[in-house]
Amino acid sequence: MYFDKIATASLPRPAAPQVDRRRFLALSGAGLTLALVPESAARAAESTTLATGLEATPFIRISPDNTVTVLAKHLEMGQGTWSGLATIVAEELDAAWEQMRVEGAPARVPDYANIAIGGLQATGGSTAIFNSWDQLRKAGATARAMLVSAAARQWGVPAAAITVENGIVRHAASGRQATFGELAGAASREAVPADVRLKDPKDFKLVGKRIHRLDNTSKTDGTAVYGIDMAPEGTMTAVVQRAPRFGATVKRFDAAAAKAVPGVVDVVQVPSGVAVVAKNTWAALKGREALTVEWDESKAETRSSAELFAAFREMAEAGEKAPRSMVAQVIGKPDEAFKSAARVVEATFEFPYLAHASMEPLTAWGRLTKDGAELAAGFQFHTLDQSNAARILGLVPETVTLTTLVSGGSFGRRANFQSDYVSELAEVLKATGGKYPVRLLWTREDDITGGYYRPMAVHKVKAGLDRQGNVIAWDQTLVHQGLMAGTPFAQPGKPDGGAVEGNALEQYALPAARLVWVDPEVGVPVLWWRSVGHTHNAYVKEVMIDQLAQLAGQDPVAYRLKLLKDQPRLANVLKVAAEKAGWGKPLPQGRFRGVAVQESFRTAVAQVAEISWDGKDFKVERVVCVVDCGVAVNPDIIAAQMEGGIGFGLGAALLSEITLDGGAVEQTNFDGYQVLRMSQMPRDVEVHIIPSAEAPTGVGEPGVPPIAPAVANALAAATGKRLYKLPFGNQKLA
C-alpha cells in the first residue's frame, strides 16, 4: 500500500506532553494509555460518584452526565468515520448508541498516530477504521472492565456476576444497577487491567448493523461547525491573491485601492501572494479585486495542456530511454515473451489533471496567544499541519493547538506535505502580528485554480497474446508526476507508490511483464486524489484486459477469472457481481454491460455497469457493486461510500478535467470544471457486501476505480469503440 511506504525519520515531531507518571498506567500492547483523574479529584469523589468522570486517554471520556465521548484521531469529512469509530468503542463498551459522542482529538503523537501511515497523525489511504479496529476495541473493553470492577467493589459482588448492556451496569441477583456516569468516578480509581477479553463477533450488537450516523442531526439542522463557520468575535477574514501561473511570485504590488475599500484593515505580502484582510468576507473580496499585482513569471510553468500531453506521449514512447525513467517492476522476461506472441496489441491512454472540488472550499481559523497559537480547521494531516504552522510562527509544535472540526469533503486535498492552506493562515497571522484572529477563506475559484491536482498521466501499453488468446507478455510505460518529489518522504531511486499502485502487474497473473515509470518535470503542484494511483491504473488495466478478452473471443468475466487465480478475494467479488448483475443473460434492446474489478486500500471491489445506448447518446442506468472490506462495521455507511465513490468516479470519467492555456488554469468554477449532476447518477445502484470475519479495511476510496472502466467497457460493447482518453462524456462515440 502507498501510505505504508511513508517514512517519518526526518519529520519534526511535537514533544511528548508532560504528565504526572504516578497517575498514568500504560496498557501494554493496546495502543492506548488510560489516564486516571488526579488523587485530589478521586478523594472528592468518595462521597458521590458524580464528582468526576472516567477519562481513557487518548480515546474515551466517560462523563458524569453519562455521555461517552470518543476522541477521534481521524478527520470526519463526510465519509462517516466518526460514527464508525464510535461504533467500535460502543460495541466493546456495551454502551447505548444514544449516549455516544465524538470530537476531534488534539494533535499529539504518538498517542494519536495513524498506525498505517508511518506514525503521523493523519487521515488518508482509507485507513481510519482499518488502523483503529483493534485499538478502539481494546479501549472500549478496558473502560468496560473498569466500570464493572468499580460496580463490583461498590456492591460487594463478584465482577463475573455483573453484566453490561445498553449503557447499564447490572447485578441481577441483588437488583442493583447503575449508569456509566454514576460509576465513572469510582471506575477512575480502579487499576487498569493488564489484559481484556474482546467480544466474539457472533455477539456483536452494533457492529454490522445499520445504525444511524451520529452527525445526522447536526448536519441536518445546521449546528455542525465547519472551518468556514469559525468567526468568533473580533475575527477578520483574509483572502489571498495568488499568481495566475504556478511558480510565479510577487514582483511588486499596489495596495492603495484595496485599502480604500470600506472594511479592509490590512494588505500584506505572503509567500503565496498578497493577502487582503477585512472585517467581513465581502470587503475582503472587493479589496482583492482592487489590488494591482505584478508577477515575476521567470520560473512559472507556461505550457498548455496540449503541449504537456505531447511531451508526455513522447516520453511514453521512449519508455526506459526517457529522462527520469525507472523500471518499477519486472516479471519474467517480457522481451523474450513478445518474440513468441501470435498477436501484439498496443494502446495509449491519456488522463487529465483533476481538482478535488470538495463542497467546502479550503478554510482555516487561527489566532496568536500569549504562549503560542490556536488553529481550527478540518485538519487532515494533523502532525504536519501543526509542525508547519509552528515553523512559520517560530514556535515549538506543542504550543500550537489544533481544534479539528468536521470538513465538507476533502478527497485528499486537505492532506498535503506543505499544509498549504494552514501554512498560508500562519503566514497571514505572522504578517499581521497577531493583532486579531483571522479566518482564511478560499473561494470556489481559488479552489479550482489553486493546484494540488490529481496528476495528468499518459500510459503506453503493449500486450502479447498466444494463439489461444492468453496474455503472455505485457509492457507498460507510465508518465506521471511523482507525489513525493521535493518532500522529506521522497525515496530516490524507487518508484513513486502514488503513481504506480494498482497496476496490472500487481493484480493479474501475468507471466512476463514490465512497468516503467517516468517522472516528468512539470511546475503544476499535484497531490493524491480519491483512490490516488488506482484512478488511472485501474482504468488502463481493466480496459486493456477487456479488449484482450474480446480479441481472444472469450467472455470478459471468465477471461479475468483466469488471470485472478492468485487473487481469491478479487475473483470472489467478480463472480458475485456477475451473478447479481445477471451477467450472460439477455438484455433489452439498447442495453449493454461492462465490468471491472480492482483491489485498492486492502479492499476488493467489482462493478458491473449497465448502460442504455440509442446510437448517439448513452446513460448509465444501473451499477451493481460488490465489496469485500472485512467486517462491515456499518453496512449503511459502506453502501453510502460505494455509491458516493461511483458518482465521484463517474463524474471524472464523463466530465471533469483541468486544462491549462499558457500555464494558466482555464476552469474557475463548476460551470467549467464539471462534476456529476444528480440527473446523471445511475438510477439503480446496488451494493452487496461480502460477509467476512476479517478485520475491516477501507471503504472511502475503493468504490471509485472500477466505475470508469466498467462504463467504458459497456460503451465498447455498445459501439465497438475503445476509449483511451478521459473524460469521454463529450467524445464522439458513434
N, C-alpha and C positions, 0 to 999 in steps of 0.2 A: 504494500500500500504506500501511496505517495507520502502521506504525513508520517508514516512510521520512520521515514528516512531522514526526517529533520533532526539535526543535531543542535544542541544548545550550549556547546562548550564556550563559545565566545559571547554569549548573551549576558549582559549585566542584569543581575537579579536583585530584587529587593531584599534587604536584610531580614532575617527571621524576627518576628515580633518578640519583644521582651515579655516574659511571663514568669509567674511565680511557680517554679517547678514543684513546690510542695503540694500545690493544688491541682497538678496535672498528672494524669496517669495515661501512659501510652498503651494503646490496644494493638499489640503486635500482629502484623500481617493483615489488619483490617482496613488499612488505608485511612484511618481516622484517629483523632485524638479526642478523648472525652474530657471536656473542661468542666470542672466542678465549681460551684459558686464559692466565694470566699468563706472562711471559717466564721467571720462575724455574721454574715447573712445566714449561714447554717444555724448558728445559735439562736438568731432571732426567729427562725422558723420552727423552733421547738414547740411553741405554743399554738402555731397554726401553719398548716402546710400551704396556705395561700400566700405566704410572705415572699416566696421566691419560686423560681422555676428550674427545670432541668435543661441545661444547655449542652448539647452534644456538638462540640466544635470539631470539624468545620461545618457539619451538615444539618444538624437537627436542633431546634429550640422548642421546648415544650413550656408554654407559659401558664401562669396561674388561671388565666381565663379559659383554659382547656384547648387553646389552639395549638396546633403543631406546625411549626414553620420550617420548611426545608430551605436551606441556604444553597441556592443553585450556583455552581461554579460555571455554568454554561449560559449563553445568551438565549433568551426567548425572542425569536424573530418571526414568529408566526407558525413555526413548524410543530408546536405542541410539546417542546422539550420539557418545559417546566412542569406540565401536567404529567408527563411520563416519568420524570424523576420523582415527583411526589407520589406517584402510584407505587413505585418500588419501595419507598420508605413506608408508606401506609400499609402495604401488604405484610411486611415483616413485623411492623409495629402493631398490627391489628387495629389500626385507627379507623374512625369513621371518616368517610370521604369529606363530609361537610365540615370537619374541623381542620382540614388541611389548608395550608397557606404556603406560598413560595415567594421568596425575594432573592434578588441578585446577591451573590456573595461578594465580599470585598476582594480587591486584587491582592492575592497573597499566595506565593508558592513557598514551599511545596504543598501546603495544605490543600490548595485548590487546583493543583496541577492536573492537566489532562494527561492521563497515563499513556494515551495513544499518540500524543503529539509531543514527544521529546521533553516532557517536563514543563512545558509552557502552560499557563492558564489561558486557554483558548477554546473556541468553538469552531469546528470545521471538520471536513472529511467525514461527515455523518457519523461522528464518534461519540456524541453526548451520552446516549443510552448505552452504547457498547462499552465505553470505558467506566461507566458509573454503576453498572449492574451489580457486580459483586460488592463494590464499595458501599453502596447505599443499602443493599440487603443486610450487610453486616452492621451498618449503622443503625438501621431500624430494629434489628434483632437485639442489639446491645441495649438500646434505650428501653425496649420492652422488658428485657431481663431485669434491668434496674428498677423499673416500675413494679414488677412482680416481687422483687426482693424487698422493696420498701413496704409493699402491702403485707407480705408475709411477716415482716418484723412488727408492723403496727398491730396486726390482728393475731399474732402468735400462732400462726398456722404454717404448715409446710408449703414451700413455694410450689411444689409439684401439685398441690391441691387447688391452685389458683388458675383461673382461665382469663383470657383477654379476648374480647370480641366487640367489634364496632365501637371502640373507644372506651369501653367499660372494663375495669378490672374486678373480677368477682371471685368470691369463695362460696360455692353453692351450699356447703354443709351448714354454714353459720348464717347465710343470707346476707353477708356483707358485700358491699360493692363501693367503688369509688371511680371518679373520672381521672384521666391523666393529670389534669390541672390540680386536682386535690392531692395527688401523690407526688407531684413534681418536686416540691421542696424536700420531702423525705428521700425521694429517689436520688437527689443530687448528692446525698451523703453516703450512698451505697458504693461499695467497691466496684470498680469496672471489671466485669467478668473477663477472664483470660481467653475464653472461647465461648462462642454462642452457636446454637443449633439453628440452622436455617430451615425454612419450610420445605416439605416435599411439594413439588409443583402440583401434584394432584389436589393439594389442599388450598391452592390459591383461590382467593375470593374476589380480588380486584384485578390482578394481572390476568390479561386475556379477556377481560370484559369490556364492553363498550360503555365506559363511564364518561360523563360529560367533562369537558376541559374546565380547569379552574378559572381560566380567564374569559370564559364565555360572557359572563355578566358585565365585567368591566369594559370589555371591548365592544359590547352592545350599547351600554348606557353612556359611554364616553368618559368613564372615570379612570381608565387605564392611562398612565402617564408615559408618554414617549419623550425622546430627546427634544423633539420640536416643540413640546409643550412647556419646557422648562423656561420660565421667565419670572423668577421671584422679583419682588420689589427692588427697583434700582438697576435692573438688568438692562444693558444696552445690546442692540442687535448689530452684528457685523456681517457684511458680505464682502467678498474679495473679487476684484477684477483680475482675472488670470489671462495669461497670454493666449492669443488665438492659435498659436502653433506650439507643439510640445518641444521643450528645450529652450524656448525664448526666455529672456529675462528683462526686467525693467531697466531701461536706459535712462529715462527721466520721466517725470510726471508733473502735471499742474493740477493742484487740488483746490484752486481758488473758487471755481464754480461749484464744486462739490460741497465745500464748506459753507457756501451761501445758501444751500438748501435748508429750510427750517427743519430742525430736529437733528441734523448732523452734528456730532460732537468731536469727532476725530477722524483724520485721514492719515494712515500710517503705512509705510512700506514693510512688507514681509517677504520672505524668500519666494513664495508662490505668486506674488503680485502686489497689489495695493488694496489695503483693507479700508472700507468706509464703515465707521461706527456711528450709530444713530440711536435716538430714543425709541424708534419703532421700525418695523420692517419696511414700511412704505418710504420713509425718509432715507433709510439705508439704500434701498434700490434706486431711488431718484438721485441720490448723491453719487452712486456708482455710475449712473447714466451720464452724469455731468462731468465725470473725470476725463482728463486728457492724459493718455499714457503713450509714450513712445517706447517701442520694444527693440531690444537687441536680438536679432534672429540669426546671428552668425553661427550658432550651434543648434539651431532649430531643425526639426525634421520637416522637410519641404516636399517630399514625394507624394504623389497621388496614390490612390488605391490601385489604379491600373498599372502604374509604374512598379509598385511593390509586388503585385501579383506576377508581373513579367519577370521580375528579379527572382521571386520565389520559384517560379516554374523552371527557370534556368538552373537554379541550384538543385532542384529535384531531379532534373535530367542528369546533372553531373554526379549525383549520388556521393559516393565516398571521395570523389575528387573535388567536391565543393569545399570552399574555405569554411573553417569552423564546423566540419563534419566529424562524426564518430560513429563507429558501429556500436549500436546499443545492445544488440542481441543476435546471436547466430545459433542455428540448429542444423546439425549435419553439414553437408556440402552442397549448398544451393547451386553453385555454378556448375558442378558436375551433374546435378539432377536436371537442370534445364536442358542439357545436351540430349537427354533421352525423352524429353517431353514430346508427346504427339501433337500437342496444341499449346500455344502460348497466348495469353490474353493480357492486355495492358490497359490501364486507365489512369487518368489524372484527376484528383479530387481537389476542390477549392472551397475554403471556408472563410467567411469574412470576420472582421472584428465584431464583437458583440458587447453591448453595455449591459449592466446588471439591472438598471432601471427599477429598483425597488420602489414601492409606493411612497415610503417616507424617504425623501432625499437625505443626504448626509447632514447631520446637525449635532452640535455638542455645546454644552454649557459649562462655564467654569469661573472661578474667582480665586484670587490670591488671598491667603490668610497670613496671620502673624507667623505661623510655623511652617507653612508650605502652600499647598493648593488643593482645592476641591474641584473635581470634574464630574459631570454627569452626562451620560450618553448611552447608546446601545453598544457598549463595548464588546467586540468580538475577539480581540487579541489583548486581553487584559494586561498580561505581563509586558508586552511590547508597548502598548499604549501608555502604560504607567511609566516605563523606562524612558520612552522617547519624550514624553512631556516633561519629566524630571530633568532630562539632559538639557532641553531648551531653556527651562526656567532656572537652571543652576541649582537644582535641589537633589536631595537623595530620594530614591524612589519611594521609600516607605512614608515620606511626608506628603506624597501626592495621593490623595484619597479619591478613589473611583466609586461612584454610585452607578451601578448598572441598571438601566431602565429597559423596558421592552422596546424592540425596534420594529418598524414597519417594513420588514423584509431586509434582505442583505444579499443572499445568493453568493456570498464570498466577498462582496465589495467592502464591508467594514473590517475585513481582516487583511491588512497588508503590513509588510515589514516596516514601512516608513510611517505608519499610523498617520496617513496624510492629513485627514481632516482633524484629528486630535492634535497633531503637531501644529497645524495651522491655527487652531484655537490658542495653543500655548504661545505661539509667536505673537498673536494679537494681544494676549494678556501681557506678555513681556514688553511689547512696543508701547502699550498704553500705560505701563507702570502699575497695573493692578488697581487703577483708580475706581473701577466699578466692575461688577460681574458682567460677563459677556456671553451672549448666545451667538455662536457662529452658525450661519444658515446658508445652505446651498439651495439654489433654486433648481427646478427641473432642468433648465437649460445648463446650469453648472454641472449637474449630474451627468447629463447625456454627453456633454462635450469635455468632461473632466478626465478622461483617460482611465487607466487601470482596466482595460477591456479584456475579454476572452481573446487570446491571440488569433490573428489571421494565420491560416495554415494551408499548405499545399502538400498533397501526398501523391507520389508516383508509385503505382503498384504493378508488378508483373507476376503472373501466376502461370505455372506449367501444369498441364493435365496429361495423364497417361491415356491409353486407348479406351479404358473403361470410364474415363471421366473423373478419376480420383486426382486430388491435388497432390502433386509430387514435389513441387518447388514453388517458393514464394520469395519475392524480393520487393522490399518497400523502403522508400526514402520519404522521410517526413521533414518538412521545413516549417519551423515553428519557434518563435522566440521562447527562450528559457524563462521560467518563472522565478528562479532563484538567483539569476545573474545579478551581481552587484550587491548581494546581501551577505550577511555573516554565515548564511547557511548554504552558500554555493559550494559544490563539490567538484573542483576542477578535474577534468579527465573522466567524469562519469556523466551518463545521460541524465537529463532533467526528467524526474519522475512525472511531473505535471504535463510534460509533452508526450511521453511515450506510453503512459499507463493505459491498460485496457486494449492493447493491440492484439492482432490475430495470433501472434506467436505465443502470447500468454494464455490464450483461451481455447485455441483449437489445436488438435494433434496434427501439426504439420511436420512431415518427415525431414524436410530440408528448407530452411528459411533464414532470411537475414533482414534486420531492421536497421536502417541508417538514420540518424538524427542530424539535421543541420540547424545550427543556432544562428539565425541571421542577425545582423546588426541593424536595428531599427530604433528610432527615437521615440516610438509610441510606448508609453508605460502600459504594461499588461499585468494580468492577475488571474488567479483561478476564478472560475465561473461555474455555477452549479453543475457538478459532476466532472469538472476540470478536463483532463485529457480524454476521458471517456466520451465527451461530447462529439469529438471528431473521429477518434479511433474506432468507436463502435460503428459509426456510420460507414467508414471505409470497409471495415471487416465484414459487416453484415450485407452491404450492397454488393460487394465483390463476391462473397460466398454465394449469395443468391443468384448472381449472374453465372457463376461456375456451375451451380446446380442445374440451371436452365440449359446451359450448353451441353451438360452431361446427359440431359434428358431425364433427370431424376427429380423426385419430389423435394422441395426445399427443406421441409422438416426432416425427412429421412436423411437427406444429404448432411444436414448439420449434426444429426444424432451420431453419424459415423465419426465425425470429427470431434465429438464430445465424449468419446469413450473413456477419457480420463477425468471427466468433469461431471460426476453424478448429480450434483445439485443443479447445474445448468441443464443437463439432459432432462431432469425431472420437471423443472418448471416449463421447459419447452414442450414436453409431452402433455402436461396438464393444460397448458394454454391452447395447444392444438385441439385437445379434446373439448374444452369448454367453448371454443370458438366454432366448433363443427368443421374443423379443417378436413378437406377432402369431400365434404358434402356439397351438393349443388347450391349455387346462389341464384337469387333472382337476376334477371337480365339487367345489365348495367352495374352490377356489384362485383367487386374484386377484393381479394385478400392479399396481405403481405405479412411477413413475420420477421421478428428479430429477437435476439437473446443476448444478454450481457451480464457479466458479474462486475459490480463496482462497489467499493467500500464494504467488501465482505458479504454483499447481498446479491442474490441471483434473481434476475427479473427477465421474464419473457413476455412479449406483447404481440398480439395479432391485431392488425388494423384492417378494418373493412371500409372501403370507400365506394361512393357512387360516382359514375363517370358517364357523361352524356355525349362524349365525343369532342367536347370543347372544354368544359369545366368539371371540377371534381369537388367533393366534400367528404371529409372523414365522418362516417356515420356511427361507427362502433369501434371500441377498443376493448379487447379482453387482455387483462394484465394479471399475471401470476407472479407472486413474490415469495421468496424464501428468505426470511430475515431472522431466523431463530425464533425464540419465544416472542409471541406477539403481546407486548406489554399493553397496548391499547389498540385493538383492531380498527377502531373508527379513525384514529389518528393515522394509522398506517395507510388505510384506504384513502384518506384525505391527501396524504403526501404522494401517493401514487397518482391520484387524479390531478393534483397540482403539478406534479412533475410532467405528466403527459401534456397538460396545457402549456407549460413553460417550454418544453422541448418542441412542441408542435408550432408554437409561435416563432421560434428560431428557425425551424425548418421552412416555414411558409413565408415569413415576412421580415424578420429582423436582420439588420446589418448596419454597421457603422462604416461610412466611406469617407475618404479624405480627398480634398481638392487642394493641391499645393501644400499639403500638410495640415490644412485646416479641416476640422470635422464638419461635415455638411448637415448632419441632423442636429436638431436642437431640442425637440420635444416629441411627444407621441404622434404628432402629425407626420413627422419624418421617420423617427425610429418607431416602427410599428411593432406592437405586441398583439398577441391573440385576443380577439374580441369574443364576447360571450356567444355571439351568433356563430362563431367558427369552431367552438368547442364541440367535440363529438356528442351527439345526443345520448348515446349509451356508453358508459364506461363501467366495465365490470372488473372488480378487483377480487382476486382469490388468493388467500394467504395459506401457504403450506404449513400444516401443523408441525411443530417442532419442539423438542425439549432442549435444543442447543441454546447457548447464551445469545441474547439478542444482538443483532447487528444494525447497521444504519439504514434509514429509510428516507432521509431528507433529499438525497440526490439520485439514488438508483433508478427512480422512475423516469428520469429524463433521457438517458442514452438510447433506449430501444425505439422510441416512438418515431423519430425521423427516418431511420432506415426501414422500419415496418411500413410506413406510409409510402416511402419511395419504392419499395418492392411491390406494394399493391398497385401503384401507378405504372410500374413496369409491366405488371401482369395485364393492366388495362390497355396500355398504349404501345407496349413493346419498346419503350424508350427508357434507357437508364439515365438517372440523374446524378451527375458527378459534381454539381456546383450548388451550394446553398446560398441564400434561400431559393427555393424552387417554386414558390407560390405564384410568382409573376412571369415564370418562364413559359415559353410556348411549348405545349405538351403534345399537341395533335400534329 
